[in-house]
Amino acid sequence: MRSIYNIGLVVTFLLSFYAASIAGETPKYVGAKQCETCHGNEYAIWSKGPHAKAYLVLGSGSNATKKSMDFYKLSGNPQEAATCLNCHVTGGGASGEPVAKSSDFAEGITCERCHGPGSLYSSAMLRDAKKYEKAPADTVAEWSKLGLVKPDEALCRSCHTYGDFNFSEKFGKIAHSRKRDSEEPISPKN
């Protein structure tokens, strides 16, 4: 009986050590291809949508790009302007530099721009695949502590700042998640 108690103590200690080591880590970007590993359907929808082309648009010389450059009073190459990169690539912060080497600007706006850098929560999802199938609230809360973000209107509006941006309409056009056991898309309110 005492050996079971000792094993329990050791397991508890190791789990708390593991949790503490993760808690101190900063999530890093892993790239859309990593997400595709488990989320192939979602990746396919994203890759055909406007967010996947967000960086390329900056180099297209389109009227929209020119208007945005004028609006923000910018000159030069928009694919190098920090103001543009902040919203047109995943990992393009205020300095315009990638947050992680794995952040590929050519991918445009990837899963992680909306769902958070995935290095920690994607590992947890792979490790806890059985929990993921049922996705109980406590598991989702655990992943949130590891950087998983549930996108909402405020997140979208952090980049979609001008024009007549209708969140519900636009969200419907890029919706790619499905509820378990259903083909109904998750609404922006879920």
GICOR-V555429 format. One record per residue. N is the residue number from 1. RES is the residue in one small letter. SS is DSSP state (H for helix, E for strand, L for the rest). NEAR is the number of other C-alpha atoms within 8 Angstrom. Layout:
N/RES/SS/NEAR, N/RES/SS/NEAR
This chain:
1/m/L/4, 2/r/H/5, 3/s/H/6, 4/i/H/7, 5/y/H/8, 6/n/H/8, 7/i/H/8, 8/g/H/8, 9/l/H/8, 10/v/H/8, 11/v/H/8, 12/t/H/8, 13/f/H/8, 14/l/H/8, 15/l/H/8, 16/s/H/8, 17/f/H/8, 18/y/H/8, 19/a/H/8, 20/a/H/8, 21/s/H/8, 22/i/H/9, 23/a/H/9, 24/g/L/6, 25/e/L/6, 26/t/L/5, 27/p/L/10, 28/k/L/10, 29/y/L/13, 30/v/L/12, 31/g/L/11, 32/a/H/11, 33/k/H/7, 34/q/H/8, 35/c/H/13, 36/e/H/11, 37/t/L/7, 38/c/L/6, 39/h/L/8, 40/g/H/9, 41/n/H/8, 42/e/H/10, 43/y/H/11, 44/a/H/8, 45/i/H/10, 46/w/H/13, 47/s/H/8, 48/k/L/7, 49/g/L/9, 50/p/L/7, 51/h/H/11, 52/a/H/13, 53/k/H/12, 54/a/H/12, 55/y/H/16, 56/l/H/9, 57/v/H/10, 58/l/H/13, 59/g/L/9, 60/s/L/7, 61/g/L/8, 62/s/L/8, 63/n/H/6, 64/a/H/6, 65/t/H/11, 66/k/H/9, 67/k/H/8, 68/s/H/8, 69/m/H/11, 70/d/H/8, 71/f/H/7, 72/y/L/6, 73/k/L/6, 74/l/L/8, 75/s/L/6, 76/g/L/6, 77/n/L/7, 78/p/H/11, 79/q/H/9, 80/e/H/9, 81/a/L/11, 82/a/H/12, 83/t/H/8, 84/c/H/11, 85/l/H/15, 86/n/H/13, 87/c/H/10, 88/h/H/13, 89/v/L/16, 90/t/L/16, 91/g/L/13, 92/g/E/16, 93/g/L/11, 94/a/L/8, 95/s/L/6, 96/g/L/12, 97/e/L/9, 98/p/E/12, 99/v/L/10, 100/a/L/8, 101/k/L/6, 102/s/L/7, 103/s/L/12, 104/d/L/10, 105/f/H/11, 106/a/H/8, 107/e/H/12, 108/g/L/15, 109/i/L/15, 110/t/L/14, 111/c/H/9, 112/e/H/13, 113/r/H/11, 114/c/H/10, 115/h/H/11, 116/g/L/10, 117/p/L/13, 118/g/L/14, 119/s/H/10, 120/l/H/12, 121/y/H/12, 122/s/H/9, 123/s/H/8, 124/a/H/9, 125/m/H/10, 126/l/H/7, 127/r/H/6, 128/d/L/8, 129/a/H/8, 130/k/H/6, 131/k/H/9, 132/y/H/10, 133/e/H/6, 134/k/H/6, 135/a/L/8, 136/p/L/8, 137/a/H/6, 138/d/H/6, 139/t/H/10, 140/v/H/9, 141/a/H/8, 142/e/H/8, 143/w/H/12, 144/s/H/10, 145/k/H/8, 146/l/L/11, 147/g/L/12, 148/l/L/12, 149/v/L/8, 150/k/L/6, 151/p/L/8, 152/d/L/8, 153/e/H/8, 154/a/H/6, 155/l/H/9, 156/c/H/10, 157/r/H/8, 158/s/L/7, 159/c/L/7, 160/h/L/8, 161/t/L/7, 162/y/L/5, 163/g/L/5, 164/d/L/4, 165/f/L/8, 166/n/L/6, 167/f/H/8, 168/s/H/7, 169/e/H/7, 170/k/H/9, 171/f/H/9, 172/g/H/8, 173/k/H/6, 174/i/H/9, 175/a/L/8, 176/h/L/9, 177/s/L/7, 178/r/E/9, 179/k/L/9, 180/r/L/5, 181/d/L/4, 182/s/L/6, 183/e/L/7, 184/e/L/6, 185/p/E/9, 186/i/L/9, 187/s/L/6, 188/p/L/8, 189/k/L/4, 190/n/L/4
